[in-house]
């Protein structure tokens, strides 16, 4: 059994297409498990969901930005923070407009209910008997600090306190990682879009499982970031200033 593990697509169909082509070049997979942050903040949320819905044996969970879109929650800054510090008002407005735009797009496309009903996690037993947990940020949470390369053992003790799984795969931090802690194999998938690595390439993981064992392979894929910038401009995306800065070659990491 061969599974592609993805996360943090963020409405970027150009990056998703590049990853899907790379998966095909590796001989394809039997299933796709996608660990959240599917539609916001990018220029093509509906295109992303249309592509994902056609994948064989897909399993999908929500990330924090999916919750922001479908339950009208919002990330910082809050209105109260902006009232206290007026310099935060431009950020507040940009965030509000970006998530409202995304919500409008998926609602018009007929995907709002599908996104709203996504589960928090996927939990199952692999063919070799390994207990697998896939979640966006950390067990039981789609938000918060997440688990990444810089997560300390003390932080892991808190984040994994009630975790009974032996293989835990996460997204959220946008940075690939892998470590073993207290009998748990923890794998950070990185991100399809908006990577925080120096090369800004998409990343994902291939999981090969037999009845005897499993094997993981981290993959990195370059994509045409200028094409995404063109899409942002073409749709007059309300968050294009922030996104173009991140996607540009001269963006500060």
C-alpha positions as CSV (number, residue, x, y, z in Angstrom):
1,X,0.0,0.0,0.0
2,X,1.4,3.4,-1.0
3,X,-0.1,6.6,0.3
4,X,0.7,10.3,-0.5
5,X,0.5,12.5,2.6
6,X,0.0,16.2,1.9
7,X,-0.9,19.3,3.9
8,X,-1.2,23.0,3.7
9,X,-2.3,23.5,0.1
10,X,-3.7,26.9,0.9
11,X,-5.7,27.4,-2.3
12,X,-2.7,27.0,-4.5
13,X,-3.7,24.8,-7.4
14,X,-0.4,25.5,-9.3
15,X,1.6,24.0,-6.4
16,X,-0.8,21.1,-6.0
17,X,-0.6,20.2,-9.7
18,X,3.2,20.1,-9.4
19,X,3.0,17.8,-6.4
20,X,0.5,15.5,-8.2
21,X,2.7,15.3,-11.2
22,X,5.6,14.3,-9.0
23,X,3.5,11.6,-7.3
24,X,2.7,10.3,-10.7
25,X,6.4,10.3,-11.7
26,X,7.0,8.1,-8.6
27,X,4.6,5.5,-9.9
28,X,1.4,6.8,-8.4
29,X,-0.2,5.9,-5.1
30,X,-3.2,3.9,-3.8
31,X,-4.5,6.7,-1.5
32,X,-4.2,10.4,-0.7
33,X,-4.4,11.6,2.9
34,X,-4.5,15.4,3.2
35,X,-4.0,17.0,6.6
36,X,-5.7,20.3,6.4
37,X,-5.4,23.9,5.4
38,X,-6.9,23.2,2.0
39,X,-8.4,26.5,0.6
40,X,-7.2,29.7,2.3
41,X,-5.2,31.9,1.5
42,X,-4.5,31.3,-2.2
43,X,-6.2,32.4,-5.4
44,X,-7.9,29.1,-6.4
45,X,-9.7,27.5,-3.5
46,X,-12.4,25.9,-5.7
47,X,-9.8,24.5,-8.1
48,X,-8.0,22.9,-5.3
49,X,-11.1,21.2,-3.9
50,X,-12.1,20.0,-7.4
51,X,-8.7,18.4,-7.8
52,X,-8.8,16.8,-4.4
53,X,-12.2,15.4,-4.8
54,X,-11.1,13.4,-7.9
55,X,-8.2,11.7,-6.1
56,X,-8.5,8.0,-5.4
57,X,-9.2,6.9,-1.8
58,X,-8.9,10.4,-0.4
59,X,-9.0,11.2,3.3
60,X,-9.2,14.8,4.3
61,X,-9.2,16.6,7.6
62,X,-9.5,20.2,8.6
63,X,-6.7,22.7,9.4
64,X,-7.0,25.9,11.3
65,X,-7.6,28.0,8.2
66,X,-10.4,25.6,7.0
67,X,-12.0,26.3,10.4
68,X,-11.6,30.1,9.9
69,X,-13.4,29.8,6.6
70,X,-16.2,27.5,7.5
71,X,-16.9,28.5,11.1
72,X,-16.2,32.3,10.7
73,X,-13.4,32.1,13.3
74,X,-10.5,34.5,12.5
75,X,-6.8,34.5,13.4
76,X,-5.0,37.4,15.0
77,X,-5.2,40.3,15.2
78,X,-8.5,40.5,16.9
79,X,-10.8,43.5,16.9
80,X,-10.0,44.1,20.5
81,X,-6.3,44.1,19.8
82,X,-6.8,46.5,16.9
83,X,-8.8,48.9,19.1
84,X,-5.9,48.9,21.6
85,X,-3.2,49.3,18.9
86,X,-4.5,51.1,15.7
87,X,-1.4,50.1,13.8
88,X,-3.0,46.6,13.6
89,X,-6.1,47.8,11.7
90,X,-4.6,47.3,8.2
91,X,-3.7,43.7,9.1
92,X,-7.2,43.1,10.7
93,X,-8.9,44.4,7.5
94,X,-6.7,42.3,5.2
95,X,-7.2,39.1,7.2
96,X,-11.0,39.7,7.4
97,X,-11.3,40.4,3.6
98,X,-9.1,37.4,2.7
99,X,-11.1,34.9,4.6
100,X,-14.4,36.5,3.5
101,X,-13.3,36.2,-0.1
102,X,-12.3,32.6,0.3
103,X,-15.6,31.8,2.1
104,X,-17.5,33.4,-0.8
105,X,-15.6,31.5,-3.4
106,X,-16.2,28.0,-1.8
107,X,-19.8,28.9,-1.0
108,X,-20.5,29.9,-4.6
109,X,-18.7,26.7,-5.8
110,X,-20.9,24.5,-3.6
111,X,-18.1,23.4,-1.2
112,X,-19.0,25.2,2.0
113,X,-20.8,22.2,3.7
114,X,-18.1,19.8,2.6
115,X,-15.4,22.0,4.2
116,X,-17.4,22.6,7.3
117,X,-17.9,18.8,7.9
118,X,-14.2,17.8,7.7
119,X,-13.1,15.8,10.7
120,X,-10.3,16.9,13.1
121,X,-8.1,13.9,12.5
122,X,-7.6,10.6,10.8
123,X,-6.8,7.6,13.0
124,X,-6.3,4.0,11.8
125,X,-4.2,0.9,12.0
126,X,-1.8,0.4,9.1
127,X,-1.4,-3.1,7.5
128,X,1.8,-3.7,9.5
129,X,-0.1,-3.0,12.8
130,X,1.3,0.5,13.3
131,X,-1.2,2.9,14.9
132,X,-1.3,6.0,12.6
133,X,-2.6,9.4,13.5
134,X,-2.9,12.3,11.0
135,X,-3.7,15.7,12.4
136,X,-3.1,19.2,11.3
137,X,-1.3,20.8,14.3
138,X,-1.0,18.3,17.1
139,X,-3.2,15.5,18.5
140,X,-6.6,16.9,19.3
141,X,-5.8,20.4,17.8
142,X,-6.0,22.0,14.4
143,X,-4.2,25.2,15.7
144,X,-1.6,26.3,18.2
145,X,2.2,26.0,18.0
146,X,2.2,22.7,16.1
147,X,5.1,20.3,16.0
148,X,8.2,21.3,13.9
149,X,11.9,21.1,13.8
150,X,12.3,23.4,16.7
151,X,9.8,21.8,19.1
152,X,11.5,20.9,22.3
153,X,11.1,17.6,24.2
154,X,9.3,19.5,27.0
155,X,6.9,20.9,24.5
156,X,6.4,17.4,22.9
157,X,5.6,16.0,26.4
158,X,2.7,18.5,26.5
159,X,1.5,18.2,22.9
160,X,1.6,14.4,22.9
161,X,0.5,13.8,26.5
162,X,-2.6,11.8,25.5
163,X,-1.4,10.3,22.2
164,X,-1.7,6.6,21.9
165,X,-0.5,6.4,18.3
166,X,3.0,5.3,17.3
167,X,3.2,7.2,14.0
168,X,2.0,10.8,14.0
169,X,1.9,12.9,10.9
170,X,1.3,16.6,11.1
171,X,1.3,19.8,8.9
172,X,0.8,23.4,10.1
173,X,4.4,24.5,10.6
174,X,5.2,24.5,6.8
175,X,8.6,22.9,7.5
176,X,9.4,19.2,6.9
177,X,10.7,17.4,9.9
178,X,11.1,13.9,11.4
179,X,12.0,12.6,14.8
180,X,11.4,9.9,17.4
181,X,10.2,10.7,20.9
182,X,9.1,8.4,23.7
183,X,8.2,5.6,21.2
184,X,6.4,7.9,18.8
185,X,7.6,8.5,15.2
186,X,6.6,12.1,14.5
187,X,6.7,13.3,10.9
188,X,6.1,16.9,9.7
189,X,4.9,16.9,6.1
190,X,6.0,20.5,5.4
191,X,3.6,22.2,3.0
192,X,2.4,22.2,-0.6
193,X,2.2,26.0,-0.6
194,X,3.8,28.8,1.4
195,X,6.8,26.8,2.5
196,X,9.0,28.5,5.0
197,X,12.1,26.6,3.7
198,X,14.8,28.6,1.9
199,X,13.9,27.3,-1.5
200,X,10.1,27.7,-1.0
201,X,9.6,24.3,-2.7
202,X,6.5,22.2,-2.1
203,X,7.0,19.2,0.2
204,X,5.1,16.1,0.9
205,X,5.6,12.5,2.1
206,X,5.2,9.1,0.5
207,X,4.3,6.3,2.9
208,X,4.9,2.7,1.8
209,X,3.3,0.1,4.0
210,X,3.5,-3.7,3.8
211,X,2.3,-6.3,6.2
212,X,5.8,-6.3,7.8
213,X,6.8,-2.6,8.0
214,X,6.4,1.0,6.8
215,X,8.8,3.3,5.0
216,X,8.6,7.1,4.6
217,X,10.1,9.2,1.9
218,X,10.1,13.1,2.0
219,X,9.8,14.7,-1.4
220,X,10.4,18.3,-2.5
221,X,8.9,19.8,-5.6
222,X,9.6,23.2,-7.2
223,X,6.6,25.0,-8.8
224,X,6.0,28.1,-10.8
225,X,5.5,30.8,-8.1
226,X,5.2,33.5,-10.8
227,X,2.1,31.8,-12.1
228,X,0.5,32.0,-8.7
229,X,1.4,35.7,-8.5
230,X,-0.3,36.2,-11.8
231,X,-3.4,34.4,-10.5
232,X,-3.5,36.6,-7.4
233,X,-3.4,39.7,-9.5
234,X,-6.0,38.5,-12.0
235,X,-8.6,37.7,-9.3
236,X,-7.8,41.0,-7.4
237,X,-7.2,38.9,-4.3
238,X,-7.6,40.9,-1.1
239,X,-4.5,39.3,0.5
240,X,-2.3,39.5,-2.6
241,X,0.2,42.0,-1.1
242,X,1.3,39.6,1.7
243,X,1.1,36.5,-0.5
244,X,3.2,38.0,-3.4
245,X,5.8,39.1,-0.9
246,X,6.1,35.5,0.3
247,X,6.1,34.0,-3.2
248,X,8.6,36.4,-4.7
249,X,12.3,35.4,-5.1
250,X,13.4,38.3,-2.9
251,X,11.0,37.6,-0.1
252,X,12.6,37.6,3.4
253,X,12.3,34.2,5.1
